[in-house]
Amino acid sequence: MKVSPFRAIVLALFSLSLPACQRLNGQEEQAEEEHHMITVTSPQAKDVITTQQYVCQIRSQRHINVCAFVNGYVEEVLVREGQAVKAGDLMFKILPTLYKAKLDAEMAEAQLVGLEFNNTKKLCDEKVVSQQEVAINQAKLSKALATAKLAQAELNFTVLRASFDGIVDRLEVRQGSLIKEGEVLTSLSDNSVMWVYFNVPEARYLDYMADPDPDKAEQTITLELANGNKFQYAGKIGAIEANFNNETGNIPFRADFPNPNGLLRHGQTGNVLIHNVLKKALVIPQRATFEILDKQFVYVVDKDNVVHQREITIQNEQDDIFVVKKGLAANDKIVLDGIQQVRDGNKVEYEFRRPQEVLANQKHHAE
């Protein structure tokens, strides 16, 4: 059969295109195979150090106002601002003239009543007065002695001494100042141990209380100062307050820090860092996960090399690793590199990398 020139040209072009199509299809099949060549690893069970950070307020374990017990004039100021004092050291003297005179008067009155009592007792022995008169005079004597004792106490209050070892704060009065009873003269801070207060969310409080180790032997508490430096001494939890703050959902904790060098002062701020050791925690790289609607997922490869999407619960997040609370086991295989290339139900070829090798190359890995 004779073929027309036009048809011959078409057939020739078609025959030329077949090898190209075959080559293209072969390349697509090869690309498809390469597309599914991914990297897989497993979670690693190991001890992980986690850190929780809280803004804190630093307070002296004893911080009191030194107040005047009596009215008067400041006769002497025997301390300086910032001075370290010992318990019993003299700090202030209030002019004692009035109180000394009052004591003298009350002592004289007590002496007079005492003479009357002795005289009445002698007359009673001679049957001149009754025993009731003796009792009345004895009561008068007791009252006079009590009044004299009160006057002595008021005189003692004109001398103010340090109640404990501490540091003197700002002086509110000067020599010659007129003061009233109850007026603040200065403050005294015992900085040998500092009480550091911070607020903990309810969920973390419950985790803290659920720890089976009552002594929290695996827990380390450090203090970060305002300049970013770490305080050289470690602390410990000293107290947990009784009530939650219903508005914030927090409960106040107190950490106690030794302060032998006196670096910490009442009123400073910083950050408390609580370091815990999670025993045999499951750790995976963050890049092995993806997020859908605020939930974390991984692709798990089953024994038939089929990929399945699985939701996981994160217990703790660090720089580039996740500590998994629920959803994975140590022998699971998860997609590490190539997440964007697979879909749920895909059958894949993969290269397995040991979790120890993967986590060793992470920026932040478990200690």
JOSULSUL-V598246 format. One record per backbone hydrogen bond with DSSP energy under -0.5 kcal/mol. NH is the residue of the N-H (numbers start at 1). CO is the residue of the C=O. If there is no record, write none. Layout:
BEGIN
nh=NH co=CO
nh=NH co=CO
END
This chain:
BEGIN
nh=8 co=4
nh=9 co=5
nh=10 co=6
nh=11 co=7
nh=12 co=8
nh=13 co=9
nh=14 co=10
nh=15 co=11
nh=16 co=12
nh=17 co=13
nh=18 co=14
nh=19 co=15
nh=20 co=16
nh=21 co=17
nh=22 co=18
nh=23 co=19
nh=24 co=20
nh=25 co=21
nh=26 co=22
nh=27 co=23
nh=28 co=24
nh=29 co=25
nh=30 co=26
nh=31 co=27
nh=32 co=28
nh=33 co=29
nh=34 co=30
nh=35 co=31
nh=36 co=32
nh=36 co=33
nh=37 co=34
nh=38 co=36
nh=38 co=349
nh=39 co=337
nh=40 co=351
nh=41 co=334
nh=44 co=283
nh=46 co=44
nh=46 co=281
nh=48 co=278
nh=50 co=48
nh=50 co=276
nh=52 co=274
nh=54 co=272
nh=56 co=270
nh=57 co=197
nh=58 co=268
nh=59 co=195
nh=61 co=190
nh=61 co=193
nh=62 co=190
nh=64 co=188
nh=66 co=186
nh=67 co=65
nh=68 co=183
nh=69 co=157
nh=72 co=179
nh=74 co=177
nh=75 co=73
nh=75 co=93
nh=76 co=93
nh=78 co=76
nh=78 co=91
nh=82 co=168
nh=83 co=80
nh=85 co=166
nh=88 co=162
nh=89 co=86
nh=91 co=160
nh=92 co=160
nh=93 co=76
nh=94 co=158
nh=95 co=73
nh=100 co=96
nh=101 co=97
nh=102 co=98
nh=103 co=99
nh=104 co=100
nh=105 co=101
nh=106 co=102
nh=107 co=103
nh=108 co=104
nh=109 co=105
nh=110 co=106
nh=111 co=107
nh=112 co=108
nh=113 co=109
nh=114 co=110
nh=115 co=111
nh=116 co=112
nh=117 co=113
nh=118 co=114
nh=119 co=115
nh=120 co=116
nh=121 co=117
nh=122 co=118
nh=123 co=119
nh=124 co=120
nh=125 co=121
nh=126 co=122
nh=127 co=124
nh=128 co=123
nh=129 co=123
nh=133 co=130
nh=134 co=130
nh=135 co=131
nh=136 co=132
nh=137 co=133
nh=138 co=134
nh=139 co=135
nh=140 co=136
nh=141 co=137
nh=142 co=138
nh=143 co=139
nh=144 co=140
nh=145 co=141
nh=146 co=142
nh=147 co=143
nh=148 co=144
nh=149 co=145
nh=150 co=146
nh=151 co=147
nh=152 co=148
nh=153 co=149
nh=154 co=150
nh=155 co=151
nh=156 co=152
nh=157 co=153
nh=158 co=155
nh=159 co=156
nh=160 co=92
nh=160 co=158
nh=161 co=159
nh=162 co=89
nh=166 co=85
nh=167 co=189
nh=168 co=83
nh=169 co=187
nh=172 co=170
nh=172 co=185
nh=173 co=185
nh=176 co=74
nh=177 co=174
nh=179 co=72
nh=179 co=177
nh=182 co=68
nh=183 co=180
nh=185 co=66
nh=186 co=66
nh=188 co=64
nh=189 co=167
nh=190 co=62
nh=191 co=189
nh=194 co=257
nh=195 co=59
nh=196 co=194
nh=196 co=255
nh=197 co=57
nh=197 co=195
nh=198 co=253
nh=199 co=55
nh=200 co=251
nh=202 co=249
nh=205 co=201
nh=206 co=202
nh=207 co=203
nh=208 co=204
nh=209 co=205
nh=210 co=206
nh=211 co=207
nh=211 co=208
nh=214 co=212
nh=216 co=213
nh=219 co=216
nh=220 co=275
nh=221 co=235
nh=222 co=220
nh=222 co=273
nh=224 co=271
nh=225 co=223
nh=225 co=229
nh=226 co=269
nh=228 co=225
nh=231 co=223
nh=235 co=221
nh=236 co=256
nh=238 co=254
nh=239 co=254
nh=241 co=252
nh=245 co=250
nh=246 co=244
nh=249 co=245
nh=250 co=245
nh=251 co=200
nh=253 co=198
nh=254 co=239
nh=255 co=196
nh=256 co=236
nh=257 co=194
nh=258 co=234
nh=259 co=192
nh=262 co=259
nh=267 co=58
nh=268 co=265
nh=270 co=56
nh=271 co=224
nh=272 co=54
nh=273 co=222
nh=274 co=52
nh=274 co=272
nh=275 co=220
nh=275 co=273
nh=276 co=50
nh=276 co=274
nh=278 co=48
nh=278 co=276
nh=279 co=277
nh=281 co=46
nh=281 co=278
nh=282 co=324
nh=283 co=44
nh=283 co=281
nh=284 co=322
nh=286 co=320
nh=288 co=285
nh=289 co=286
nh=290 co=297
nh=292 co=295
nh=295 co=292
nh=296 co=312
nh=297 co=290
nh=298 co=310
nh=300 co=298
nh=300 co=308
nh=301 co=333
nh=302 co=300
nh=302 co=306
nh=305 co=302
nh=307 co=346
nh=308 co=300
nh=310 co=298
nh=312 co=296
nh=313 co=326
nh=315 co=323
nh=316 co=323
nh=318 co=321
nh=322 co=284
nh=323 co=316
nh=324 co=282
nh=324 co=322
nh=325 co=313
nh=326 co=313
nh=332 co=329
nh=334 co=41
nh=334 co=332
nh=335 co=299
nh=336 co=39
nh=337 co=39
nh=341 co=338
nh=342 co=338
nh=342 co=339
nh=345 co=307
nh=346 co=343
nh=348 co=305
nh=348 co=346
nh=349 co=36
nh=351 co=38
nh=353 co=40
nh=358 co=354
nh=359 co=355
nh=360 co=356
nh=361 co=357
nh=361 co=358
nh=362 co=359
END
